[in-house]
Amino acid sequence: MPCGEDWLSHPLGIVQGFFAQNGVNPGWEKKVIEYFKEKLKENNAPKWVPSLNEVPLHYLKPNSFVKFRCMIQDMFDPEFYMGVYETVNRNTKARVLHFGKYRDVAECGPQQEVDLNSPRTTTLERQTFYCVPVPGESTWVKEAYVNTNQARVSPSTSYTPSRHKRSYEDDEDMDLQPNKQKEQHAGAREAGSVGGLQWCGEPKRLETEASSGQQLNSLNLSSPFDLNFPLPGEKGPACLVKVYEDWDCFKVNDVLELYGILSVDPVLSILNNDERDASSLLDPMECTDTAEEQRVHSPPASLVPRIHVVLAQKLQHINPLLPACLNKEESKTCKFVSSFMSELSPVRAELLGFLTHALLGDSLAAEYLILHLISTVYTRRDVLPLGKFTVNLSGCPRNSTFTEHLYRIIQHLVPASFHLQMTIANMNHLKFIPHKDYTANRLVSGLLQLPSNTSLVIDETLLEQGQLDTPGVHNVTALSNLITWQKVDYDFNYHQMEFPCNINVFITSEGRSLLPADCQIHLQPQLIPPNMEEYMNSLLSAVLPSVLNKFRIYLTLLRFLDYSISDEITKAVEDDFVEMRKNDPQSITADDLHQLLIVARFLSLSAGQTTLSRERWLRAKQLESLRRTRLQQQKCVNGNEL
């Protein structure tokens, strides 16, 4: 059995070892998964696995063990592949059994061919996800992952997408290619495709044709291949992810950490081109896959690599400063969490001071911003999402750079975010809602296809007078539905499909926002800096990186704390509400009670308290009273409703 670093550089050799030992007995597949699980439990092992997020594709060896942090953007139809197949030697007639799992290309040695009629051939099913890097992931998150990754990589000599491949004679002279790889490539393989696996012949010819074929292919395409990222300006590879086990556990927009085998065989591009050429000759009624669908589902491997998943984990968060799992039970026993909770009070005080400066000296607005940043949908009652806390910060300077700089501050604190400039042009022309393209059989992404706990900052101060056209009206409606119901209705042409979400929406506006909000707080600046950019930059540079990291841990960790209200406090709250109704029956409603309970919840959690105390309830009432008084004062000054 291979050992040492072989599991990283030659994982298929490990799989081959288990397959050879167990034959067609399906138990070998579980042993493979257990083997890699155990390997990753070893000291710092995950840090040694090269990540597609950090390492350029041409630095990674084909068929090596890699990881990828990503969001499921789309799910394609399941595909069939040859789980086990048999090859026959043309001369000796000797038969050899092979596994097809974790492969795109079937393996044939010299003088061998696949016996398609072998009774030992088994056809199995796998699911394909189209995955993209986490939309809106903050720069500090990317940098932290890069700094912790210890994988040693160098430019791959066996795969370079940007140029023609060297001939194998050159590779052998330089002796840079592992022997095992030479042996794998030495055999002639016949061109063809069956059961999701492809095999090929005359490697040298096909390898060089692959790179030239890809270049020709890119020239022939009517439009460049769209990687379908939800947000503009995103970078990083998109991947076709092949999942073999438990794919029902995953859904669109889930954030995953994947460990698997990288497949970038250039042969895939040639065979896919051949299939397209062949399909164009067929009767359209007989051809089930359109050319566009084949283009989208089988892009060049140099552009969209394949990952054959060995292990997949759904991530609760992407904050690299915290343990990956923060389940309620685990967080209670985790030493890191318990030690951080013991020093929570000074962290909160420092964060409040930092945000007060960012909000131009307004400490009340800073309190509400903290509550907003730790808010999360903790459950749903029928269609009502409980725990959402959309804040509208009104009183922001019109057409100024204030929101842009405030967003930069938020970006430095949260793991994922997006800044939406709410101009008439953006509302009319941007694609907010994902829609199904039936010609290409894929889900075309939109701005609102975001993972859970993304911070969406909407700048309404840029809104000028103008006409919203039909798409603009639909986009405003989509934003309103997102805020009110925490759901986005994806457009499937003939019907709409609800996708629940958990997005923190923060709106800055001059007057009251056009969009619904759970809470409106009017900004009362205590200072107006002459140069906003200089002021915000100095604020950021004044904070020590270690303190900034504490803020980041604080805001992520508190989302996962459990919370409850004792019977005693429940009774006290009910009595208090009855008293409030007696004193002011016109203005105190059931909605106000709900709002007070939400504020009290996040106020308690912000102090690290998992149960509501009388003290926190009174503090919540005080904050709400100050907020309402401020709105009333502003209403009197302006003479109109905010």
N, C-alpha and C positions, 0 to 999 in steps of 0.2 A: 504494500500500500504506500503511495507517495506520501512524503512527510515534509517538514520544514515549511518553506514558503510556497510549496506546490499548490496548496489550496487557494492561494491568491492568484498565482500566475497560470496554473493549469487545473482549474476546478473540474473540467470535463474528465481529466485523468482520475480524479477522486471518484467521480460518478461511475466511470468505467470499471473501477475496482469493485465497487459495490454490486454493479450489474453482473460482472463476471462471476462473483461469488454466489449470487442468488439466482441468476438466470431469469426466467420469466416469472418467478415468484414475486408478486407485487410488493412484498415486504421491503425490497431493496430501496424503494422510493422514500419510505419513512426513515430508513437508516441514513440516507443522504441528507435529509433535512435535519435530523438529529445531530449528524456530524458537524454541519456548518453552524448549528445553534451552539454547540459546545465550543467550537473554535472561537465564536464571537464573544463567548463569556470569558475567554482568557484575558489576562491583564492588558487593557487598552487596545484589544484587537480591532474593534470598530474603527479606531483612528488610523490603522494601517491600511484600511481598505480604500482604494482610490475612489473619489466621488466625482460623478459627472457634473455636479454643480460647480466644482472648483478646478477640475483638471480638463484642459482642452482635449477634444476627442482624439486628435492625432497623437497624443501622448500616451494613450491607453492601448494595451495589447489586445487584439481580437481574442475572444474566448477567455478573457481574464475575469476575475471576480471583482465586481464594482458595486457601488451603492449610489442611490439617487434620491434626493429629497424633492418631492413633487406633488402636484395636485392632479387628480383625475379630471381631465377636461371633457373627455368623451369615452363612451364604451362602445366598441364595435361588436359585430355579431360574433358568436363563438366560432372557432375554426377547428377542423379536424386535422390531425397529424398522425403519422405512423409512430405509435408508441414503441413498437418492436418490429423490426423488419429483418429480412435474411438476404445475404448476398451469396452469389455463386461464383466460384472461380471458373473462367471459361476453359482453362486447360485441365486442371485437376478435378474440377467439379466439386471441390471442397466447399462446404457451406459454413458461413459464419453468421452468428446472430448479433445484431446491433440494437442500441437503444436510440430512440428519436427524441426523447425528452430533453429539453434545454438546447435544442438545435434548430436552426433554420435549414441547414444543408445536410443531406444524408451523406454518410461517410462510406466511400468505396475505395478499396485498395487497388493496386495494379491488376489488370486482367479480371477485375470483379464487376459484376452487375447485380442490380437489385432484382430479386425474384418477386415480382408483383403478385404471383399466384401462390406464394408459399402459404400453407395452412397455419404457420406460426406467426404470420403477420397480424398485428393487432392495431386497430384504429382507435385513437382516443381523442378527447376534446380538450381544448384550452380556450381561455378567454383573452381577448386583446383589449387593453386600455390605451387610450392616447393620453399621455401625461406631459404636463408642462411644468417648468419651475414655479414655485409658489408665487402667485401674482402679488405684486406690491411689497415683496420681501425687502425689509430695510437693509441699508448698506452695512450697518453695524452687525446685523445677524450674519450676513455673508462673510464679513471679515472675521468674525469670531469662529465660524466653522472652518475657514481657511487656516486660521492660526492653530486650531486644535488638530487638523489633519496632518498625520505624519507619513502619509503614503509616499514612497519613493518612486517617482516615475521619470522617464526620459522619452524623447520622441520615439514613437514606435517605428521599427524598421520594416514591419510587415504590413503597415497600413498607413498611407498618407493620402488623404482625400484631395489635397490641393494640387497634386501633380501626378504624372504617370508613375506607376510602380516600377522600381528597379527590377531587372530580371533576376531570377533565382540564382543564376551563375554569379552575379555581383554579390548577392547576399551571402552565398557560400564562401566566396573569397574573403569577405570581411568577417565571416564567422560570427555574425551578430545574432543569428536566429537560433532559438533553442532547437536541439536535435529533434525533440518530439514534434515540433511544428514542421521541420523539414520532412520528417517521415509522413506526416499527415498530408502535406502538399505534394509529396513526390508521386503519389499514386494518380494514375489517370482516372478521371471521373466522367461519367456520361451526362450530357445535358438532358434535363427533364425535370418534371415536378409531379409529385403524387402525395396525397394525404398531408399537405401542409409542409412537407419536406422537399427540398430540391437537391439534385445532385448534378455534377458537371464534369466535363471531360477536358483534357489538355489544359491543365491549370495555367501554364505560362501564357498561352494565347488568350485565354479567357480573362486572366488577371489584368493584362494590359488593355484588353478591350473594355474591361470594366471602367477604368478611369476615363478612357476616351469616350466610351459610351455615355458615361455620366455627363461629361461636358457637352456632348452632342444633345443629350436629352434636355439639359438645361437651356440650350439654345432653341430647341424645338418647342418648348412649352409656350403656350399662349400667354401665360403670366407666371411670374416666379412663384415657387411653392410657398403658400401661406402657412406659417407655423401655428396660426390660430391662437395666439396669446390673447387672453382677455383684455389686458391693459396695453396701451401704446408704450413704445420705448423699452419693452422688456427684452432681456437677453438671456442666453443660455440655451441648452439643447432641449428640443422636444423629443420624446422617446415613445416607441411602440413597445408596450410592456406586455409580455406574455405570462399569464397567470395560470397555474396548474391546480392549485388547491384553494378551496374556500373563497372563490371569487364572489359568492353571494353576500359576503360580509361587507363588501365595499360598494360605495355609490359615488355618483358624479359629485365633484367638489370636495371629496375627502382628501386630506393631506396625508401622504404616506412617506415612510422611509423604506426603500426597497433595497434588498441585497440579491444580486443575481449575476448571471453570466452574460457578458457583453457580446453581441453579435453584430458585426459590421461587414459581413462578407460581401465584397463587391459583386459577386455573382448574382445576388438578389436583384440588383438593379438591371442587369442584362436580361435575366429571366422575366422580370416584370415588364421590361420594354417589349420582349418577344411576345408576351401574353397580350399586351395592348395591340401590337401589330396583328396578331392572330385574331383578336376579338373584332377588329375593324372589318375583317373579311366575312364574319359570321352574319347570319340573319339577325337583325336587331331583336326580333321576337324570341330568338333562341338564346341570345346573350343576356345572362342575368346581371352581370356587372358592367356598368357603363365605363367608358374610358376615363371619365372624371373620377368615378369611384375607385378605379384601380390606381389612379394617380395619387389619390388622397390616402388610400389604405395601404399602398405599397410604395412609399416615397423612397428615393435613394438612401441607402444605409449610411452614406457619408453625411447626409443632412439630418436624417431622423434614425439614429441607431436603435437597435432592438435590445431589450433586456429580458432574459428568461429568468423569471423570479424564482429564487429558492426560498427566501424569507421575506415577508411583507409585514410591516407594522403600521397601524393607523396612529398618526401623531395627534395628541391632544393639543399640542402647542409647538411652536418652532423656536422658542427662546433657548439659545444654546447655553445660557447661564444656569439653567435649571435641569433637574433630572427629566428624562423623556416622559416617564409615567408619573402623573400627579393625581391618581385616583384618591378618593376620600380616605380609604383605609391606609393606603401606602403613605400618604402625606403625613398621617399621624405618627408613623413609626420612622420616617426618614429623618436622619440626624441633621442633614443640611437644612431641611424645612424647619425643624424645631429650633435650631440655633438662630436662624434668620428671624423667626417669629418672636424670639426673646428680645430682639433689638428693633422691633417694628416702630415703636413710638418716635425715636429720633429720626428715622428714615422718613416717616410721614411728615414730620415737622419741616425737615429740609426740603422735601418735595413741594410742600405747600408754599414755602418761601420762594422756591425756584419758579413755580407756576405763577405766583403773585407778581414777580418781576416780569415774567413773559406776558402777563395780562395787564401790564402798565400800572401795577400797584393795586389792583383790585383783588383783595383777599377773598371776598365772597364768591366772585366768579371762579377763583382758583379752587375753592372748596368744591364747587359743583363740577369743575373739570375733573378733579380726582374721582368723584363719585361716578362720573360718566366713563372714565377710562377703565375702571374696574368692573363696570356693569356687564352682565351677560345674561342671555336667556337661559334660565335654569330649569324651566319646564313649560309645557303648553297646556292650557285648560281649554278644551275644545279647540277653537281656532285662535284663542288669545295667547300671545307669547308673554310669559311673566318674567320680569327681570330686565327687559329692554329699557334703556334710559337715554333717549335722544335729547340732546341739549341744543337749544337755539340761543346763541350768544348775539343778542341784538345790540345796537349802539356802536357797531364797528364803523370806522371811518370809510366813507364811500370811495371806491376806486383807488384805494391806497394799497400798499404792499403788506399791510398788517397781517391779513389772513395767511398770505404766502409765508411770512416769517414765523407766524404761530404754528403753521403746519410743519415747518422745519423742526421746531422744538418737539412737537408730538412725534414726528418721524424718528427722532433720536431716542424716544422712550418706548415705542411699541414695536413689535416684531414685523407687522405688515400694515401698510396704509396706502391710501390713494387720495390725491387732491383733485377734486372736480370743480373746475371753474364754470359756474353756472351762467354762461352767456347765451344770448339768443342763438348765435351761430352753433355753439356746442350742443345745445338742446335739440336743434333742428337736424344736425348732421351726424352726431355721434351715435353709434350703435350701443344701446344700453342693454337690450334684452337678447339673450342667446336665441337662435332660431335653427330649426332643422332644415338642412339642405338635402332634399330627397334625391337630387341628381347625383351628388357625391356621397350620399348616405352618411352624413356626418352632422354633428352639432356645431354650428358656427358660433363662436364665442361672442359675448358682449361685455360691456364694462361692469355689469352687475353680477357676472359669474365670478364670485369671490369666495375664498375659504372662510370658515368660521373665525370670528374674533378679529376680522380686518377692521381697521379704523378708516372710515370714509368721511373726509372733511369736505363739506360743500361750501363754496364761496359764493354767496348770493349778492355780495356787495358789487359785483361786476355786472349785474343784470341791468340792462338799459331798456328803454321803451322799444317795442318791436313786435312783430307778428310771429307767433308760434304756429308752424305748420303741423300737419297730421302726425308725422314722426315725433315732433317736439312735444305735442300734447301727450302722446303715448309714453314718451320718456319721463315727463313730469308725473304721469299717473303711476309709472313703474317705481319711481322714487318714493311717492306717497305710500304705495302698497308695501314697499320694503320697510319704511319707517313704522307704519301702523301695524302690519301683520308679520313682519320679518319673513317675508316670502317674495320670491320672484316668479312670475308666470312666464315660463319659457314658451316660445311660439313654435308650435308644431304644424303650422299652416291650417290644418283642419280643426285643430283644437289647441287649447293651452294646457300646459302641465305645471302644477305647482311644485316649486322647489323651496322647501323651508331653508332659512338661513339664520345667521346670528352675527349681524354686522353692526358695529358701533357707529352711529351717524352723528356727526357734530356739524352744525350749520352756523355760519357767521353771516350776519345781515345788518343792514342799517336800521330798518324798522322791524316789525314782526315778520317772520319768515312766511313765504307763500306755502311752504311745505309744513305738514303737521309736525309737532314736536311734543315730547312728554313734558318738557320743562323749558321755559324761557327765562333767561337771566340777562338783564340789561347791563352792559359794560359801563363802569364808572371809572375812567382812567384817572389816576392820581398824578400822572406825569405824561407829557407828550414829548418824546425824544425828538430832537431836530433831525437826526438821521436814524431811521428805524432799522436799517440793515446793520449799521455799526453797533447799535444798542443790542440787538439780538445776538450778533456774533460775539460781542464781549460777554454777554450772559452765558453763552454756551462754552466759551473758552475758559470762563472762570470756574466752571464745575470740574472737579477732579474726575478722571475716568472711573475710578473706583466708586465714587458717589453716584455717578451716572448709572453704573451697573447695578447698584443697589435699588435705584429707582425702577430700573427695568425688571428686576426680580420681583420687587414689590407689586408692580402693576399686573404682572402675569400670575403670580402666585395667588393673589387674593381672589381671583376669579374661580379658583378651585376649592375654596374653603366651604365647608358645609355651614348651614345656617338654620336656626330654629327660634321659635318664640314660645316661651313657657306659658302654661295655662294662666298663671298668675298675672303675667304681663299682658296677655291677651285680654283678660278681664279689665285691667287698668286702662288699656287703650280704648276698649269699647266704652267704658264710663267717661273717659276723657272726650271721646268723640260726641257722645250724647250731650255733654256739657257745652262743647263748642257749638253744637247745633242750636242749643237753647239760646246762647248768647248772640249768635249770628245766623239765623235760619236761612237767610236769603243767599249768602255767599258760600256756605260750607256744604259740600255735596259728598256723595259716596266716592266720586272721582278724586276729590281732595284727600279723602282717607287713604285711597289706594296710593296716591302720590306720596303722602306722608310715610306710609309703610315702606315704599320703595326707597325713599331718601333715608329712612331709619335703618333699613337693611344694609345699604352700601356704606352708610356712615359707621355702623357697627363693624362691618368687615374691614373698612379702611383703618380701623384701630386694632384689627386682629381679633375682635370679639365675635364669636360664632353664635351668640345668643343676644337677643335684644334686652338691654337693661333700661331701667326707668330714666337714668341719666342720658342715655343716647336718644331715647324717645323725646325728651324735653329739648335736647340739642337740635334734633330734626325739626321740631316745631319752631324753634327759634330761627333756624336757617330759612325755613319756608316763609316765616313772617317777614324777615328782612327782605327776601326776594320779592314778595308780593308788594310790600311797602314801596320798594324801589320802582316797581312797575307802575304803581298808582301815581307816584310822584312824577314819573316821566309822562304819564298820560295827561296829567294836569298841565304840565309844561307845554306839551305839544298840542294839547286840545283835541287829540284824536287817539284812536285805539292803537296800541302797539301790537 
